Amino acid sequence: MGTPFGVRFPQGGNALQRPAGGIIRYHAASPSTSRESRTVPRTLSLSDAAALLRPDDRLCLPLGPGLPSSFIQALGARDDWRDLWVFAGLLIDLYPLFTRAGVHLRSGFFGPVERGLRASGFDVQFVPADFRRFAALARSFAPRVMATLAATPDADGHLSLSLHAGANVAELHAAGRDPERLLVVETHPDLPRTMGVPPEHLHRLHLDEIDVLVEGERPIFTLPDTEPSPIDRAVAGHARRFIGDGCTLQTGIGAIPSEIARLLSEDRGGDYGIHSEMFSDGLMQLHLAGKVSNRKGVHDGYSVATFALGSTRLYEWLDGNAEVRFLPVDCVNGHEAIGRNRKMLSVNGALAVDLLGQVAADALEGRQYSGIGGHVDFVAGAALSPGGRSLICLPSTASVGGERRSRLVAQLPAGTLVTTPRHEVDVVITEHGAAELAGRSVEERALALIEVAHPQHRDALGQDWHRARHAQGS
């Protein structure tokens, strides 16, 4: 069975080596629990834990790297579901649970697994919301059961939430306090122990909050970097000139942001800060190259993210590393939080951009490809930062049915939804250059975008644009 994203799972069950030296390390203090009486969670087999859910129930799960995969697989072994509702996002495995009758998945972020399930006719539906609103959605979903992945307990009974803070932290603690709810935590020895920002955001649970512990049996999900193509390298090269010393960086998944990070790690300059929804191998490489000072004006001295996704090497490096802190997504993706950073520079992708500057990044021609995530937040937030810029990076064409089509279009195709509106967009970059849109007129923006389209499509785009403007009487 293939794996989504074309990624690999590490072989074997060896725990991560925890390297010493060269990295600031964090060791948890031993504060006393605030509960009057400590409780010990039940350690159950995966099947026994799965049996605790009712045939009619509501379950809330984290995004991608926080998913308790072994527990979800155990739930899929049951076939007695009548009305199980699940709120999750970015599934990282082919879980049979979501093929069962009576199971309804509501996802805030599609990946290849969700797309495949939906195309196969299962009850998988997209919930439009940016990532920072997932916490409110989780509360309104009213799940009786919360489940998450976590590192193994330390000597003081704390379990780091490891690779994912996201939107569920408050609900995890709330479920732990409520005797009418169920909190299931899957632990894995290969997960790094990461930290948050005391005193409010400790990025951990305590054993006395947890109802049930299970031991994960599946390897930890990894996402190795994609080898950049010549087009990816050209796009990254054009983006590089917008990134000056002292910028605070946000990047995401893909070959282009990884190539940008490589260029920055090898070029002169530095003094960068990192405030990013996702922490990646590329951002680790900037740390290792000595390019990160994190003099951002907020959260100085450490990088900030709400989840990490990458290679086993990244996870090893994050273990006990106080240079990177994990915060709930509303603390990372809020516009004002982003805007407080010095010279915020966001890098995001797109499926298509029209000549008005509207960006389609999650859905195209009626098909849901991914999710809104932090796209709008980081474009808008960067504009609030003194000296901030936001870059929308994409190849100028895509292959559709063996035909090369322009991804810069006069009008977005029917059924395509706008992810980020035109008035928020700053710079659009392809392999043919950069179109700076902020502060330009409607006509000037269109002409700038045509100039960075593929040369074979520029004449047609110009004709389509002038035809549309003439029809509108402008």
C-alpha positions in Angstrom: 0.0 0.0 0.0 1.4 3.4 -1.0 1.8 6.3 1.4 0.3 9.8 0.9 2.5 12.7 -0.3 5.0 10.1 -1.7 6.7 10.1 1.7 8.6 7.4 3.5 8.2 5.9 6.9 11.4 5.1 8.8 12.2 1.4 9.1 12.3 -0.3 12.4 11.3 0.8 15.8 14.5 2.3 17.2 14.0 5.4 19.3 15.5 8.7 18.2 19.1 9.3 19.3 19.1 12.4 21.4 22.3 14.3 20.5 24.1 16.4 23.0 26.2 19.5 22.5 25.7 22.5 20.2 22.0 22.9 21.0 20.3 24.6 23.9 18.5 21.8 25.7 15.3 22.0 27.8 14.6 19.8 30.8 11.2 20.1 32.4 10.9 21.5 35.9 8.8 19.7 38.5 5.9 21.9 39.4 3.3 20.2 41.6 0.0 19.4 39.9 -2.9 21.8 40.6 -5.3 19.0 41.1 -6.2 18.1 44.6 -5.9 14.4 43.9 -3.7 12.8 41.3 -5.0 10.1 39.1 -3.3 7.5 37.1 -4.5 6.9 33.5 -5.4 3.4 32.4 -2.9 1.9 30.0 -4.9 -0.1 27.6 -4.4 -2.1 24.4 -5.4 -0.3 21.2 -8.4 -2.5 20.7 -9.6 -2.0 24.3 -9.2 1.8 24.0 -11.1 1.8 20.7 -13.9 -0.1 22.4 -14.5 2.9 24.7 -16.1 4.9 21.9 -19.8 4.5 21.6 -21.4 3.5 18.2 -22.9 7.0 18.3 -20.1 9.4 19.3 -18.1 12.5 18.5 -14.3 12.5 18.2 -11.9 15.4 17.6 -8.4 14.8 16.3 -5.4 17.0 15.6 -3.9 17.9 12.2 -1.4 15.7 10.4 1.6 15.2 12.6 -0.5 15.1 15.8 -2.7 12.3 14.6 -2.7 9.1 16.8 -2.4 6.8 13.9 -2.4 3.5 15.8 -5.5 4.4 17.7 -7.3 5.5 14.5 -6.4 2.2 12.9 -7.8 0.3 15.9 -11.1 2.3 15.5 -11.2 1.2 11.9 -11.2 -2.5 13.0 -14.7 -1.9 14.4 -17.7 -2.2 12.1 -20.5 -1.4 14.5 -20.6 2.4 14.0 -24.0 4.0 13.7 -23.3 7.7 13.8 -19.6 8.5 14.6 -18.6 12.1 13.7 -14.9 12.9 13.4 -13.3 16.4 13.1 -9.7 16.2 11.8 -7.5 17.4 9.0 -4.6 16.4 6.7 -4.8 12.6 7.2 -1.4 11.0 6.9 -2.4 7.3 6.4 -5.1 5.3 4.6 -7.4 4.8 7.6 -10.1 2.2 7.1 -12.2 4.0 9.8 -13.3 6.5 7.2 -14.6 3.8 4.8 -17.0 2.4 7.4 -20.7 2.9 7.2 -22.0 5.3 9.9 -18.7 7.3 10.0 -18.7 11.0 9.0 -15.4 12.9 8.6 -15.4 16.7 8.6 -12.0 17.9 7.6 -10.5 21.4 7.8 -7.6 20.6 5.5 -7.6 18.1 2.7 -4.6 16.1 1.6 -4.3 13.1 -0.9 -6.1 10.8 1.6 -9.1 13.0 2.0 -9.3 13.6 -1.8 -9.2 9.9 -2.4 -11.8 9.0 0.2 -14.2 11.7 -1.2 -13.6 10.6 -4.8 -14.5 7.0 -3.7 -17.9 8.1 -2.3 -17.2 8.1 1.4 -18.7 10.7 3.7 -15.7 13.1 3.8 -16.6 16.8 3.6 -14.5 20.0 3.8 -15.1 22.6 6.4 -13.9 26.0 5.1 -11.9 27.8 7.8 -8.4 29.1 8.3 -6.3 27.1 10.7 -6.5 29.6 13.6 -10.3 29.2 13.6 -10.1 25.4 14.2 -10.2 25.9 18.0 -13.6 27.5 17.8 -14.7 24.8 15.4 -13.5 22.1 17.7 -15.5 23.6 20.6 -18.7 24.0 18.5 -18.2 20.4 17.3 -18.7 19.4 21.0 -16.6 16.2 20.9 -17.1 13.8 23.8 -13.7 12.2 22.9 -10.4 13.9 22.3 -7.3 12.0 21.1 -3.8 13.0 20.3 -0.2 11.8 19.8 2.4 12.7 22.5 5.9 11.9 23.5 6.4 9.4 26.4 6.1 10.8 29.9 9.2 12.4 31.5 10.2 11.7 35.1 7.6 14.3 36.4 4.7 12.8 34.5 4.6 15.4 31.7 3.9 14.4 28.1 5.2 16.8 25.5 2.7 17.4 22.6 5.8 17.0 20.5 5.3 17.9 16.8 1.9 19.5 17.0 0.2 22.2 19.1 -2.3 23.4 16.6 -5.9 24.2 17.5 -6.7 21.4 20.0 -4.6 22.2 23.1 -7.4 23.9 25.1 -9.9 21.2 24.2 -7.4 18.5 25.3 -7.1 20.1 28.7 -10.8 20.7 28.9 -11.5 17.0 28.2 -9.0 16.1 30.9 -10.9 18.1 33.4 -14.4 16.8 32.5 -15.4 13.4 34.0 -18.1 13.1 31.3 -15.5 13.2 28.5 -12.7 10.9 27.4 -9.1 11.9 26.7 -7.0 9.3 24.9 -3.3 9.8 24.4 -1.1 7.7 22.1 2.6 7.8 23.0 5.6 6.9 20.9 9.2 6.6 22.0 10.5 8.1 18.7 8.7 11.4 19.2 10.8 14.4 20.3 10.1 16.2 23.5 9.5 19.8 22.4 8.6 22.8 24.5 6.3 25.7 24.6 6.4 29.2 26.1 5.9 29.2 29.9 3.9 30.0 31.9 0.8 30.1 29.8 1.6 27.7 26.9 3.6 24.7 28.3 2.9 22.5 25.2 2.3 19.4 27.3 -0.2 17.3 29.2 0.2 15.6 32.6 -0.6 12.0 33.4 -3.3 13.1 35.8 -5.3 14.8 33.0 -5.4 11.6 30.8 -8.0 9.0 30.9 -6.4 6.4 28.7 -2.8 5.8 27.5 -2.0 3.6 24.5 1.3 2.8 22.9 1.7 3.6 19.3 2.8 0.8 17.0 3.2 2.6 13.7 6.3 4.5 12.6 6.3 8.3 13.0 5.3 10.0 9.8 8.1 11.8 7.9 8.1 14.2 5.0 11.5 14.4 3.3 12.3 17.5 1.2 11.4 17.4 -2.5 14.2 17.8 -4.9 13.7 21.2 -6.6 13.3 21.3 -10.4 15.0 24.0 -12.5 11.7 26.0 -12.4 11.6 25.7 -8.6 15.2 27.0 -8.4 14.3 29.9 -10.7 11.3 30.9 -8.6 13.4 30.7 -5.4 16.1 32.8 -7.0 13.6 35.6 -7.8 12.2 35.4 -4.2 15.6 35.6 -2.7 16.1 39.3 -3.6 13.1 40.3 -1.4 14.7 38.7 1.7 17.1 41.1 3.4 19.1 40.7 6.6 16.9 40.7 9.7 13.7 39.4 8.1 11.4 37.2 10.1 10.5 34.2 8.0 7.5 32.0 7.4 7.6 29.1 4.9 5.6 26.0 4.2 5.6 22.7 2.5 7.2 22.2 -0.9 10.3 22.4 -3.1 10.2 26.2 -3.6 10.3 27.1 0.2 12.9 24.4 0.8 15.1 25.9 -2.0 14.6 29.4 -0.6 15.8 28.2 2.8 18.8 26.5 1.1 19.8 29.7 -0.7 19.5 31.7 2.5 21.6 29.2 4.4 24.4 29.3 1.8 24.3 33.0 1.0 25.9 35.9 2.8 23.7 37.7 5.3 21.5 36.4 8.1 20.2 37.7 11.4 16.9 36.0 10.5 13.9 35.3 12.8 11.4 32.5 12.4 7.7 32.8 13.1 6.1 30.1 11.0 2.9 27.9 11.1 5.1 25.0 10.1 8.7 24.2 11.1 10.5 22.3 8.4 13.9 20.8 7.5 14.7 24.0 5.6 14.2 26.2 8.7 16.4 23.7 10.7 19.1 24.2 8.1 19.0 28.0 8.6 19.6 27.3 12.3 22.5 24.9 11.7 24.1 27.4 9.3 24.1 30.1 12.0 21.7 32.4 10.1 19.0 32.6 12.8 19.3 35.2 15.6 15.6 35.5 16.4 15.8 39.2 17.2 12.2 39.7 16.1 10.7 42.1 18.6 8.4 39.4 20.0 9.3 35.9 21.1 13.0 37.0 20.9 15.6 34.3 21.3 13.7 31.3 19.8 11.8 30.3 16.7 8.0 29.9 16.9 5.8 27.4 15.1 2.5 25.5 15.7 3.6 22.2 14.2 6.6 20.5 12.6 6.7 18.2 9.6 9.8 16.8 8.0 12.6 14.2 8.2 13.7 12.0 11.0 16.8 14.2 11.3 14.5 17.2 12.0 12.7 15.3 14.7 16.0 14.3 16.3 17.2 17.9 16.2 14.0 19.2 17.8 14.3 16.8 20.8 14.8 18.9 23.9 15.8 21.9 21.8 14.8 25.2 23.3 15.7 27.1 20.1 12.2 26.2 18.8 9.0 26.6 20.7 5.5 25.4 19.9 2.4 27.5 20.5 -1.3 27.1 19.8 -2.2 28.2 16.3 -4.1 31.3 17.3 -0.9 32.6 19.0 1.1 31.9 15.8 -1.4 32.7 13.0 -3.2 35.7 14.4 -2.7 38.8 12.2 -1.6 41.0 15.0 0.8 38.3 16.3 2.4 38.1 12.9 2.5 41.8 12.4 4.5 42.4 15.6 7.5 40.7 14.1 10.3 42.7 12.6 10.3 42.7 8.8 8.0 39.7 8.4 8.5 37.9 5.2 5.9 35.2 4.3 6.3 32.7 1.5 3.2 30.8 0.2 2.1 29.0 -2.9 -0.9 29.0 -5.2 -2.8 26.9 -7.7 -3.7 29.8 -9.8 -3.7 33.7 -9.8 -6.0 35.8 -12.0 -5.0 39.1 -13.5 -6.9 41.0 -10.8 -4.5 39.4 -8.3 -7.0 37.0 -6.7 -5.3 33.9 -5.4 -6.7 30.3 -5.6 -4.6 28.2 -3.2 -6.9 25.5 -1.9 -9.6 24.7 -4.5 -9.7 24.8 -8.3 -12.6 24.2 -10.7 -14.8 22.9 -7.9 -12.3 20.4 -6.5 -10.9 20.8 -3.0 -7.1 20.2 -3.0 -5.9 21.3 0.4 -7.1 23.9 2.9 -7.0 27.5 3.7 -4.5 27.0 6.5 -2.5 30.1 7.3 -2.4 31.4 3.7 -4.6 34.5 4.3 -3.3 35.1 7.8 0.4 35.3 6.8 -0.3 37.4 3.7 -2.4 39.9 5.7 -0.2 39.7 8.8 3.0 40.5 6.9 1.4 43.7 5.7 1.1 44.8 9.4 4.8 44.3 10.1 7.1 47.3 9.6 9.0 46.4 6.4 7.0 43.3 5.9 6.4 41.6 2.6 4.4 38.6 1.4 5.4 36.4 -1.6 3.1 34.2 -3.6 5.3 31.7 -5.4 4.2 29.3 -8.2 5.4 27.9 -11.5 3.9 29.8 -14.4 2.3 26.7 -16.0 0.9 23.3 -15.0 0.4 20.1 -17.0 -3.3 19.2 -17.4 -4.1 16.2 -19.5 -0.8 16.4 -21.3 -1.4 20.1 -22.1 0.7 23.0 -20.6 -1.8 25.6 -19.2 -1.0 28.9 -17.7 -1.5 29.2 -14.0 -1.8 33.0 -14.4 -5.3 33.5 -15.9 -7.5 36.4 -17.1 -10.3 35.0 -15.0 -10.3 32.1 -12.5 -12.1 29.0 -13.9 -15.7 28.3 -13.1 -16.1 26.7 -9.7 -12.7 28.0 -8.4 -12.8 29.7 -5.0 -10.6 32.6 -4.0 -8.4 31.8 -1.0 -6.7 35.2 -0.6 -8.4 38.4 -2.0 -6.6 40.7 -4.4 -6.3 43.6 -1.9 -4.2 41.5 0.4 -1.7 40.3 -2.2 1.8 41.9 -2.4 4.1 40.1 -4.7 3.5 37.2 -7.2 6.6 35.3 -8.3 7.1 32.8 -11.1 10.2 31.5 -12.8 9.9 34.5 -15.1 10.2 37.2 -12.5 8.3 39.0 -9.8 5.1 41.1 -10.1 4.8 43.6 -7.3 1.1 44.4 -7.0 0.7 46.3 -3.8 -0.1 50.0 -4.4 -0.7 49.5 -8.2 -3.9 50.2 -10.1 -6.0 47.4 -11.5 -4.5 47.9 -15.0 -1.0 48.1 -13.7 -1.4 44.9 -11.7 -2.7 43.0 -14.7 0.2 44.1 -16.9 2.7 43.2 -14.3 1.2 39.7 -13.9 1.2 39.1 -17.7 5.0 39.9 -17.7 5.7 37.0 -15.4 3.5 34.6 -17.2 5.0 32.0 -19.5 6.0 33.7 -22.8 3.8 31.4 -24.8 0.7 32.6 -22.9 1.4 36.3 -22.6 -0.3 37.4 -25.9 -3.4 35.4 -25.2 -3.6 36.7 -21.6 -3.2 40.3 -22.9 -6.0 39.8 -25.4 -8.3 38.2 -22.8 -7.6 41.0 -20.4 -8.3 43.8 -22.8 -11.4 42.0 -24.1 -12.7 41.7 -20.6 -12.0 45.3 -19.7 -13.7 46.5 -23.0 -16.8 44.4 -22.2 -16.9 46.1 -18.7 -16.6 49.5 -20.3 -13.3 50.3 -18.6 
